[in-house]
Amino acid sequence: MHRIVDPHLEPPDTVAEDLVDGVMSASRVLVAVAARSLSDIGEQVTLAQYRTLIVLASRGPQRPAHLAEALAVAPSTATRMCDRLVRRRWVRRQRSPRDRRTVRITLTPEGRDLVDVVSRRRRQELHGLLARMSADQRAQLLTALQALSEVAGERPDQEWAPA
């Protein structure tokens, strides 16, 4: 098998590679938890749609271009996503009364309820997983996850999510 090598990449650092492998493994766990938390919802919502709802819940109303940036997708992709979410009545488009060209995407009460239900389910499953770790392991994990979330620009749940 032929390996593709990017000549612009630095040679891998063994410690960094082990860390990336660990984060990749943990991300699979978290994606599985996220998928299970969405699986029992009567109204089907995809992970991408749920991520959009989370961005709106945590950051408030967004202009479509800002939403696309936050989701790291093309503006046209964000627009199509919003079209689907509007049809589901989880978000709405609101025009600015001062400038009718300005549109903001806002979470509806139904969208907020969906975020709350799914978040409660996810928290419950995470509590079960974390309870199986030692107190020292949990403390180390907390420090590492807070650092990762900070560099990724994620707002802590306690800043926006209901208790």
N, C-alpha and C positions, 0 to 999 in steps of 0.2 A: 504494500500500500504506500502511495506517495503522500508525504506530509507537506502541507502548504505552510510556508514560513513567511511571515511578514518581516522584511528586513528593517523596518522602522521600529519594531518593537524591541524593547530592552530584553536581555536574557532574563528568564523568570528567576525571581528570588525565591528560594525554597520556603522560607517562612511565609512570604506573601502568598505563594501557591497553596500552602497548607491552610492558610487563613481563607483564601478564596474558596477552596474546596469545602471548608467548614461552613461558610456562609451559603454556598450553593446547596449543601445538604439541608441546612436549616431552612432555606427558602422553600425547598420542596415540602417540608413539614408545614410551613405556614401557608403555602398555596393549598395544600390538602385541607387544612383547617378552614381556610376561606371558602373553598369549594363546598365543603360539608355544611358550612353555616348558611350557604345560599340554596342548598339542594332541596330543603323542605319548604321553601317559600312557594306559596300557591301560584303567584305570578312569577314567571320565569325572568330572572335577571342574570346577565352574564357578569363575569368578573370585571370586564372592561366597563360595563355600565355601572356596576357597583363602585368601581374606582372613581368614576365621574361624580357619582352622588357623594362620595366621601370628600372629594376635593371641594365641592360646593358646600357641604356641611361644615368643613373645617376652615374654609377661607371666605365663605360668604358668596354673594352674587358675583359672577364673573362675566366679563366681556368674552365673546367666543374666542377671540385670538389669545387672550390670557388663559382661558380654559385649555385650549389646545397646547399651549406652552407648558402648563402645569402637568398635563397628561403626556407630554413628549410625543405628540402626534401632529400630523398635518392639520391645518385649519379645516380642510374639507372633511377629514375623518371626524373631527370634533363636531362639526355641523351635522353630519349624518347620525352620530351618536345622540346628539341633542334632539334631532327629529324623532328618534325612537323613544327617547325618554319623555318627550312632550306627549307623544301618542299614549304612553302609559300613565300620563298625568303625574309623573314623579318630578318633573321640572317644568318651568314655564319661561317663555321669553317675555321680557318686559322692555318696552321702549322708554327711553328717558323723556319726561315731559318737556325738558328744556331743549333737547336735540333729538328729534325723531329718528335720526340715523343711528343713534347709539342704542344698542341692544345689550341687555344683561340677562344671563341665564341664572335663574333662581330656583332653589329647591322648594317644592310645594310641601304642604303638611303631610301628604301621602308619601312623598319621597323621604321626608324626615322620619316618618314612622318606620319605613322600610329600613333605613340606616340604623335606627335604634334597635329594631328586632334582630337584625343580622349581627349587629355589634354585641348585643347581649348573648346571643348564641356563641359567637366567637370567643368572647371573654370566658364563658362557662367552660368551653373545651380547653382553653389555654390554662385556666386555673387547674384543671385536672392534670395536664401535662407538667406544669410547673411544680405541683405538689409532690411529684415523684423525684424532684431534684433536692439536693441538700441545700441548706441555707447559704452556705458559702458559694455553691454553684449558681444559685439564683442571684446573689449579690454581684458576682462577676459578670453574669449574663446581662443584668440590668445596666451596668456601667458600659458594657460593649454596645448594647442595643441603643442606649441613649446617644452615644457618640456617633453611631451609624445613622440614626435618624436625624441628628443635627446636621451632619455633613450633607445629607440628602434633602434637607429643607422641609422635613415633616414636622408638623406642629404636634406636640404631645396631646393625647386624648383629653386630659384634664382641662385643656384650654378651650375645648369646643364640644366635647361629647357629654351627654347627660350621665350622671353617676349611676 
